Each structure stands twice: as structure tokens, then as C-alpha cells.
Amino acid sequence: MHAIGLVDTKGLVGLVAATDALAKAANVQIMKRIDFGGGLVTVIVNGDVGSVRAAVAAGARVAGEVGELVSTLVIPNPAE
């Protein structure tokens, strides 16, 4: 089953650290980085559900340690 994961941070340093942790924690693909303004940035990953959940958890932990974690989201089996 396919899933999409998102990690939102305030500031680029936290996002870079979270993205590194996401890529190293599980077999996921980094799809996109979105800058919303005001320092809010999001990274989007995809892969199988278990890998995305593990990667998002690792990314959230690291983002909270290094910078300011805003939110996370895992969407299992998204519509095309």
C-alpha cells in the first residue's frame, strides 16, 4: 500500500535535519519541498505505509530537537 508523509517545520534548519532523518530512516522518496512563507516549510515523501510512518516519526523527532516542529501527517492509500 502506498502512502504520503508530510513534515512541517518553522525554519529551514529544522527542515534540512528532518529531511536527512527521513531519507535515512526508511525506504522513502523525497518528493517536494514547499515554502509557505513566514518561515513555514514542508517536505513531502512517499513510499509504503510502514516506511513512511517510520520516516515521518524519525523526521519529527529530529526536527523537534534541532528546530521547531509544526506538524506531521501520514496519508495512507491516497487517491490518485
DRENTI-282506 format. One line per field, with one value per residue (C-alpha): residue number from 1; residue in three letters; z, x, y. Coordinates in pm, 1 decimal, always signed. Layout:
// DRENTI-282506
resi	(NUM_...)
resn	(ALA_...)
pz	(Z_...)
px	(X_...)
py	(Y_...)
//
This chain:
// DRENTI-282506
resi	(1_2_3_4_5_6_7_8_9_10_11_12_13_14_15_16_17_18_19_20_21_22_23_24_25_26_27_28_29_30_31_32_33_34_35_36_37_38_39_40_41_42_43_44_45_46_47_48_49_50_51_52_53_54_55_56_57_58_59_60_61_62_63_64_65_66_67_68_69_70_71_72_73_74_75_76_77_78_79_80)
resn	(MET_HIS_ALA_ILE_GLY_LEU_VAL_ASP_THR_LYS_GLY_LEU_VAL_GLY_LEU_VAL_ALA_ALA_THR_ASP_ALA_LEU_ALA_LYS_ALA_ALA_ASN_VAL_GLN_ILE_MET_LYS_ARG_ILE_ASP_PHE_GLY_GLY_GLY_LEU_VAL_THR_VAL_ILE_VAL_ASN_GLY_ASP_VAL_GLY_SER_VAL_ARG_ALA_ALA_VAL_ALA_ALA_GLY_ALA_ARG_VAL_ALA_GLY_GLU_VAL_GLY_GLU_LEU_VAL_SER_THR_LEU_VAL_ILE_PRO_ASN_PRO_ALA_GLU)
pz	(+0.0_-93.0_+146.7_+154.1_+454.3_+542.3_+799.5_+864.5_+1040.7_+1120.6_+967.6_+711.1_+951.4_+1115.2_+775.1_+644.2_+953.0_+928.3_+557.5_+629.2_+900.7_+673.5_+399.4_+634.3_+849.7_+585.5_+215.7_+111.3_-176.9_-111.9_-346.2_-283.4_-51.5_-19.5_+124.1_+255.2_+377.6_+728.1_+776.7_+739.7_+518.4_+441.1_+299.2_+128.2_+99.4_-39.9_-11.9_+150.1_+462.0_+716.5_+572.7_+555.7_+916.8_+1038.4_+834.9_+947.8_+1312.1_+1276.3_+1091.0_+1352.0_+1636.0_+1475.2_+1367.5_+1725.1_+1858.0_+1604.4_+1526.7_+1566.8_+1454.8_+1349.8_+1247.2_+1073.0_+863.0_+706.3_+441.6_+372.0_+31.7_-107.6_-407.5_-736.5)
px	(+0.0_+125.1_+140.2_+236.0_+403.0_+446.3_+666.7_+610.9_+873.4_+930.0_+1267.3_+1489.4_+1746.3_+1487.4_+1357.2_+1702.3_+1770.4_+1425.0_+1471.1_+1804.6_+1644.5_+1350.5_+1581.0_+1799.6_+1524.0_+1334.7_+1295.3_+1106.6_+1139.7_+1164.5_+905.5_+897.2_+977.0_+720.6_+790.3_+471.9_+629.3_+684.4_+942.8_+692.5_+834.1_+712.0_+877.6_+668.6_+778.6_+618.2_+665.4_+492.2_+286.3_+523.9_+826.4_+651.1_+528.9_+879.0_+1041.0_+793.5_+840.6_+1219.2_+1194.4_+959.7_+1189.1_+1493.4_+1303.8_+1185.9_+1540.0_+1708.3_+1435.1_+1063.3_+833.4_+491.3_+307.4_+325.5_+79.7_+74.5_-189.8_-215.9_-353.3_-415.7_-641.4_-461.1)
py	(+0.0_+345.8_+645.6_+1013.4_+1175.0_+1543.9_+1714.1_+2086.4_+2298.0_+2660.5_+2740.1_+2577.9_+2429.7_+2203.5_+2100.1_+2008.0_+1796.5_+1635.3_+1560.8_+1394.6_+1180.1_+1093.8_+969.6_+767.3_+612.3_+416.4_+345.8_+661.3_+904.4_+1277.4_+1427.9_+1800.5_+2090.2_+2367.3_+2715.0_+2876.4_+3199.8_+3324.1_+3051.6_+2764.1_+2488.5_+2136.8_+1828.3_+1558.5_+1195.1_+881.8_+507.8_+213.7_+286.7_+133.8_+309.3_+645.3_+615.2_+527.2_+803.5_+1070.7_+969.4_+995.7_+1326.9_+1471.3_+1369.1_+1529.7_+1843.7_+1892.2_+1856.0_+2085.9_+2340.1_+2393.6_+2111.5_+2243.6_+1925.1_+1588.2_+1391.3_+1044.9_+973.7_+600.1_+497.7_+848.1_+899.9_+946.0)
//
